[in-house]
Amino acid sequence: QLKDLLHYYYPIEIDPNRTLEEKRPLMVEWWSKAHELLAQQEILKGDIPQIVRESDVMLRYPGRSEDGFDELFNQLHEHNVPLFIFSAGVGDILEEIIRQANVFHPNVNVVSNYMDFDDKGVLRRFKAPLIHTYNKNNSVLRDTEYFQQLSARTSILLLGDSMGDLTMADGVPSVENILKIGFLNDKVEERRGKYLDAYDVVLESDETLDVVNGILRYVLTE
């Protein structure tokens, strides 16, 4: 059923000819239906580590450096740079993936959709607010600790793989420099123009973090 929802709504999400106004209510519809389906499965909180361990999920491929995400997470941690992960996925799963990859450092913040478990540790619903591809912006973040953390930061490196990710840094008070790097993974020819207009750097079908780590190495050693 989740796959059926994906096949119906995903083409809408990435359709370059539809407006954001058209897409937003449909994204809310998709996420709400998906969360409802998950809540019906009576997933146990205690099973999440095993579910993640047995899955083939990964934090992007290592790339030529052999430790792509390690280098990214560790460089940022060593230099006390806040790493903020804004995801329309499931926060409990995402945190467990980062934990099992041994890179859940104190500078990492995750804002995502979190599961709401009952006293027996059974998933019953998802906590508000609902975060989907096209509302990853300061409307969901305004009152979070993350925003306070960023108030003195003047430079942001934004990594995204959808047009909705472009608003993730909106509302951060003192930004002077923002470098937007877009990962274009799907329907590359059709969407290239829009991505090139919106992002400063566009990486096509690149599952590594080589470019990002190269930029970071340069910036952090300057």
C-alpha positions, 0 to 999 in steps of 0.5 A: 500500500505504501508503494501504491502511494509512492507510485501515485504521489511521487510523480506529482512531487517531482513534476516540474510543471506543477506549482508549489501551491498545487503540490502542498495539499497533495503532499500532506495527503500522501504523508498523512496516509503513509503515517496512518498505514505505519500506525496500523502495523503496531510497530514496537519501539524496541524493534527499531534498532534491529529493523535498521541493522537488517536493512540496506539503508546507508548514509550515502556512498563513501565515494573516493575518500572511502569514508564520505559521511564519516569525514563530513560528520567528524569534520563538522564535529571537530570544528563545532559546526552545527549539523542540522538534518531536516527530513520529511522521513521518520526521525526515529529511524533516521536517528538510529541510522546515524547512531549505528553509523557511530556519527551521532555527535553532540552537534547533530540536530534532527528535525523530522516526523517522530513516532508517538508510542504508547506505554507499551512501546507500540506505535499509535500515531505520529507527533505534530507537526507533519513535515513533508517535502514542501514545508521544510522551512522556518514555519516548523522551526521557529521555536526550536532550540536549533534556531537559537543555535544558529542565530549567530551563524553567518554562513550556511552550507545547504545540501538538498535533493529536492526543490523543497529543500531550498527553503530549509535555511529561511529565517535564520537571522544573520546569514551573509553567505549561503552555498546551496548544493543540489543532488539531482538523482531522478529525471535528470534531463527533465529537471536540470534547468530548474535545479541549475536556476535554484542551486549554486552547485548541482551534482547529477546522480552523485551518491558520494559526498566527495564534492561537499567534503572537498569544499568543507576541507577548503573552508575549514582550513582557511 
